[in-house]
Each structure stands twice: as C-alpha cells, then as structure tokens.
Amino acid sequence: MPITTTGHNEMKNWLFAFIKEGRYTIGGVKTTAPIYKSSLTGDVITIQLYLDDSVKGTITKFELMDQKGQVFDDQPDNIIKPETNGLLVTFKYTLKKL
C-alpha cells in the first residue's frame, strides 16, 4: 500500500523543519551559517545559505545541519570566494509520491 497524501505532506513538513542551520569550511575551519531562506513549494524543499562579503577564501565544503547538530547533507566544493561578492548556496530536495 502506498503512502497516503497526509503521510507524504507530513514527511515534507518534517524535512522542511528538520534543517537547523548551514556550515561551510574554509582552510579546514568550519563556520556556522544561518539559513538565509527556505521554502516548500509542492514537492520541492529549497534551503539557501548566503555568505556575505565578509567571508573570503577557498570554500571546500557546504553542509546542512539538523536539529540535533548532526550533518544532514554535505556538498564538497572548491570555490574561491572573493571578499567583494556575496555567495548564495542552494540545496534542493524533491519528495515525490509515486
């Protein structure tokens, strides 16, 4: 028996609320970043982090942290971020009911 529409909606709402904050790594140092923007549209959950112009250096990883402080998702990267620009990082998840 497939999951109900109610169960599907509950799973989307749970995931949307489960992510607490972001984190990025520069030079081996992990720094916390607040969630800049998040949305739940249909089956798509979008979570964005914004690093302003005070952050500079080579970013080697972006992470999303859950409510327990554990890594929920991590994306290795190699971005050289100059001090003169901001950076918007987007994580997207799609939970479809089949």
N, C-alpha and C positions, 0 to 999 in steps of 0.2 A: 504494500500500500504506500503510495507516495505521501510526502509531507503535505500537510494542509496549508492553505493560504495563510491562516493565522500563524502556524508554525514558521513559515517562510518569512513573514513580516517580523516576527519576534527575533529570528536569527539576524536579520538585517539591523534591527534596532539594537540588539546586543552588541554586534560588531561595531556599530557606529559609536556606541557609548564606551566600549571597552578600551579604546586607544586613549591614553592619557596625555602623552607628550612625544616630542621628537628628540633626536640626538644626532649629532654629526661629529666626525673625527677629523681633526687637523693635526698633523705632526704627532700622531699617536695619542693625542689628548681628546677625550670625549667630552663634549659640551652639550648641555640640555638646551633644547629649543622648544618654546611653546607652540601649540597648534595655532597656526595663523588663520586657517579657515577649514571648515569641514562641511560636507553636505551629503545628504542621502536623497537621491533622485531616482525613482523607480527601483531598479535592482543594482544601481551603482553607488558605491560609497567612495567619496573623494576626500582625502585628507592632505592638507597642504602645510608646509613649513616655509617660513620666509626668513632668510638671513639678510640682514640689512648691511649697509656699507661699513659698519664697524667690524665685520668679520672679513678676514683676508687670509689667504694661504691655499694650500692644496688639500682639498677635501677628499678623503679616501673612503668614507662610508657614511651613509644616511641610515637611521634606524627609527622605527616607531616603537614606543614603549607602552606596555599595557598597564592596567590599573594596579597590578602587583609589582610594577617596576621591572618586569622582565621584557626582553626583546621579543616583540611580536613579529616584526619583519625587518630585514636589513638588506640594503642595496649597496654592494661595493661600487665604488666610482673612482674617478680620478679627474677632478675638476679643479682648475686653478681659478680661484675667485679673487678678483682684484678688490681693493678697498673702495673703489669708486662706483661699484654697481651692487645692487641687491641681487638675490638669487631666490627664485620660487621653486620649491621641490614638491612634486605631486605624486602621491600614492593613490592608485585606484584599484578597487576590488568590485567584482561583479558576482552577486549571488543570485543565480537563476533557478527558478523552479522548472524542472523538466517534466 
